[in-house]
Amino acid sequence: MVNVQLHPLEVNPKTGEPFLRLRNHRNIILTPPREEDVEACIPLLNDPRVCDWLAGPPYPYTLENSRWWLGIIKAEADAVLQQLEDAKDDPTPITVGHCPVRSLREVQEDGTDIYIGDLGVMRCRHGELMGSGAVDWANKEAFEERNNSIAVGDSSIIWSMGDYLAPSHHRQGIMSDAVSTVLLDWGVPRMNIRHMWVSTFTGNEGSMKVFLKNGFKLIGSYEDCLEVKGKIRGLNLLEWRYE
Ligand SMILES: CC(C)(COP(=O)(O)OP(=O)(O)OC[C@H]1O[C@@H](n2cnc3c(N)ncnc32)[C@H](O)[C@@H]1OP(=O)(O)O)[C@@H](O)C(=O)NCCC(=O)NCCS
């Protein structure tokens, strides 16, 4: 019997793996990270159409980097799935602190799937912007610590999202759909997400549009505010509130 705590995740009857199907692109699913993603994500994260727009992953992105990161995100997903398993006899959906599915996969006609990207939800890492308006690097850590210390399920947490998609799948509406699906089908009902901040590098028109189409509002633009992989970049900050 399927654990009701997984709702609205479905379960692959062959593998037992939970997944979330995108609302509109029904052949695209999100699953927990798999060991095989260690290698599958490397070409994507070394492609300038992807990595030039990402602050986090180092460049070049190596197998070692990938193993390290997969270890972190797989542990997060596994922990939530274990919590849901432990609560399986509770008929009321519990509130959790992570989304257990984040690896985007395109399901092929024969039922196999290919890795096409990632959409992660995390607590906001822009403590430098959580002060009174100006960029405040001195208090970045303190603001982030405060946000990180708020209990799971509390509506005052500021959340964030980060994403990338294989260039072969760009501009087909996939990430717009994925953001909406993750936010509305898991983030709001299962994590009690009510407030989000996301940031995009200045000039990242695709990412801006993905968020604007999902009801995010531009609340700040910061020129030349950080150095990433040897380049000075500006940031646009967008906010979403549950209404
Ligand atoms: C940003 C990214 C995730 C967008 O994913 P996507 O699935 O291609 O986006 P969508 O197809 O949902 O596009 C949403 C809108 O943006 C437009 N768009 C997408 N890419 C664009 C680009 N490079 N330039 C201008 N507009 C773009 C689309 O045409 C669409 O507009 P429309 O609804 O008016 O037709 C993808 O381009 C990507 O992986 N980029 C590299 C990594 C990255 O930037 N991640 C985000 C970091 S903040």
The ligand as a MOL file (V3000), in Angstrom:
LIG
                    3D

  0  0  0     0  0            999 V3000
M  V30 BEGIN CTAB
M  V30 COUNTS 48 50 0 0 0
M  V30 BEGIN ATOM
M  V30 1 C 17.0110 29.6300 -16.7210 0
M  V30 2 C 16.5220 28.2750 -17.2090 0
M  V30 3 C 16.3900 27.3440 -16.0110 0
M  V30 4 C 15.1700 28.4940 -17.8710 0
M  V30 5 O 14.5960 27.2320 -18.1460 0
M  V30 6 P 13.6320 27.0040 -19.3900 0
M  V30 7 O 12.8830 25.7440 -19.1670 0
M  V30 8 O 14.3900 27.1470 -20.6340 0
M  V30 9 O 12.6280 28.2360 -19.2290 0
M  V30 10 P 11.1690 28.3470 -19.8470 0
M  V30 11 O 11.1480 27.6070 -21.1500 0
M  V30 12 O 10.1900 27.9710 -18.8110 0
M  V30 13 O 11.1040 29.8920 -20.1880 0
M  V30 14 C 10.3470 30.8660 -19.5060 0
M  V30 15 C 10.2970 32.1110 -20.3880 0
M  V30 16 O 11.6140 32.6300 -20.5490 0
M  V30 17 C 11.9610 32.7070 -21.9210 0
M  V30 18 N 13.3640 32.3620 -22.0360 0
M  V30 19 C 13.9480 31.1970 -21.7050 0
M  V30 20 N 15.2730 31.2710 -21.9280 0
M  V30 21 C 15.5030 32.5220 -22.3770 0
M  V30 22 C 16.6970 33.1990 -22.7680 0
M  V30 23 N 17.8840 32.6080 -22.7290 0
M  V30 24 N 16.5750 34.4780 -23.1680 0
M  V30 25 C 15.3720 35.1030 -23.1890 0
M  V30 26 N 14.2080 34.5000 -22.8240 0
M  V30 27 C 14.2930 33.2250 -22.4350 0
M  V30 28 C 11.0700 31.6930 -22.6040 0
M  V30 29 O 10.8990 31.9810 -23.9560 0
M  V30 30 C 9.7970 31.8440 -21.7940 0
M  V30 31 O 9.1070 33.0040 -22.1890 0
M  V30 32 P 7.5870 32.9520 -22.7000 0
M  V30 33 O 6.8280 32.2300 -21.6390 0
M  V30 34 O 7.2360 34.3780 -22.8500 0
M  V30 35 O 7.6460 32.1720 -23.9540 0
M  V30 36 C 17.5020 27.6590 -18.2370 0
M  V30 37 O 17.6900 28.5790 -19.2740 0
M  V30 38 C 18.8410 27.3140 -17.6370 0
M  V30 39 O 19.0650 26.2100 -17.1690 0
M  V30 40 N 19.7970 28.2900 -17.6780 0
M  V30 41 C 21.1220 28.0850 -17.1240 0
M  V30 42 C 21.1180 27.9870 -15.6210 0
M  V30 43 C 20.3760 29.1230 -14.9610 0
M  V30 44 O 20.3560 30.2330 -15.4240 0
M  V30 45 N 19.7310 28.8130 -13.8220 0
M  V30 46 C 19.0220 29.7900 -13.0520 0
M  V30 47 C 19.9650 30.4720 -12.1460 0
M  V30 48 S 19.1660 31.7780 -11.2520 0
M  V30 END ATOM
M  V30 BEGIN BOND
M  V30 1 1 1 2
M  V30 2 1 2 3
M  V30 3 1 2 4
M  V30 4 1 2 36
M  V30 5 1 4 5
M  V30 6 1 5 6
M  V30 7 2 6 7
M  V30 8 1 6 8
M  V30 9 1 6 9
M  V30 10 1 9 10
M  V30 11 2 10 11
M  V30 12 1 10 12
M  V30 13 1 10 13
M  V30 14 1 13 14
M  V30 15 1 14 15
M  V30 16 1 15 16
M  V30 17 1 15 30
M  V30 18 1 16 17
M  V30 19 1 17 18
M  V30 20 1 17 28
M  V30 21 1 18 19
M  V30 22 1 18 27
M  V30 23 2 19 20
M  V30 24 1 20 21
M  V30 25 1 21 22
M  V30 26 2 21 27
M  V30 27 1 22 23
M  V30 28 2 22 24
M  V30 29 1 24 25
M  V30 30 2 25 26
M  V30 31 1 26 27
M  V30 32 1 28 29
M  V30 33 1 28 30
M  V30 34 1 30 31
M  V30 35 1 31 32
M  V30 36 2 32 33
M  V30 37 1 32 34
M  V30 38 1 32 35
M  V30 39 1 36 37
M  V30 40 1 36 38
M  V30 41 2 38 39
M  V30 42 1 38 40
M  V30 43 1 40 41
M  V30 44 1 41 42
M  V30 45 1 42 43
M  V30 46 2 43 44
M  V30 47 1 43 45
M  V30 48 1 45 46
M  V30 49 1 46 47
M  V30 50 1 47 48
M  V30 END BOND
M  V30 END CTAB
M  END
